Amino acid sequence: MKKNDTALCTLLLVLAFACLVLHVSAALSLYVSVWIVREPAQTGETILISGRVADDSGSAVPNAQVSIQVNDPVGTSIHIALVYSGLDGGYSDRFPLLSGSPSGNYTIYITVSKPGYNDAREMFLFVNSARDFSISVSHSSISVGQGESTSLTITVTSTSEFDSPVSLSLTGAPSGVSHIFVPNMIVPTGSVNLTINTSTSTPPGSYNLTIAASGGGKTHLASATLTVTERGFSFSSTTIGIVIVIFVVAISLGAFWMRRRSTKLPKKLSAEVQELLAQIEAKGDRDYVAVARALARLEELRAMEKVDEETYQKVKREYEKRLGVSEREGKESDS
């Protein structure tokens, strides 16, 4: 009886162990893919790590724990993160790689785990070169009116003997704006002139411009704010010329009108002037008082603009002549 019990227990243990082995061997395994994207940033680069978690059949595995560790070339851990896969099995993480970071191979260690699955591990390398460059702009903000132009100076500076050609591009400009880099490609260190041309249809407002410099596997960004103001009235050379012509014509017409006004004798008062002229014709009339009265009347007619200048001067000379003769005759009679 005891022998039978012992045999039965042994059989049960063997069966249990077999089930355990079968269960472990039947557990699904996890698989993880890794992609690295290097994005330009103001102070270096941003490293984007992304991928997908799947099982043996290739089906997505959601809510899997993804552990990420990044070591620099000397083995120092510079980034640690813990993320989870989404419904499509995808995951992503990013970290900054600053300018001046050590050159060499950077190692990314990824471990994926989930209950009921065998863990997945992956290692990925990317290279960082110390040869680099930086970019700067002469002004962080510029203002320009509609239809006008403005410019910026872009300086690209080499670090660690970076000597690859660098090309430049501009994004963020509004509609109706064109631009040109002179030159469009440069080997650091050097400067580039960026000219921005607006049109009269460019919408007024503030716009964030991004200047990208790319070369030697590196991309760096610089930014500036462009403010477009509504176009106001301004005197152009054509407008000034038209104003001058109008002014000269107005002066000429005014002078002509004044000349005609001063030489024209009003018809309704010509009899008064004729009366003075008749007195001049009467050569015998040299009475001092009469001549003086006639001169006073002439001045009155002139002040009232009732006698033209030419007639006024003629009559005045004649009467002054008579007045002088009358004075001399008066003095001779007194003596």
Secondary structure, DSSP 8 states (H G I E B T S, - for coil): -HHHHHHHHHHHHHHHHHHHHHHHHHSEE-EE--EEEEEEETTEEEEEEEEEEE-TTS-B-TT-EEEEEEE-TTS-EEEEEEEE--TTSEEEEEEEEETT---EEEEEEEEEE-TTEE-EEEEEEEEE-S-EEEEEES-SEEEEETT-EEEEEEEEEEESS--S-EEEEEE---TT-EEEEESSEE-SSEEEEEEEE--TTS--EEEEEEEEEEETTEEEEEEEEEEEE-------HHHHHHHHHHHHHHHHHHHHHHHHHHH---GGGHHHHHHHHHHHH-TT---HHHHHHHHHHHHHHHHTT-S-HHHHHHHHHHHHHHHHHHHHHHHHHH-
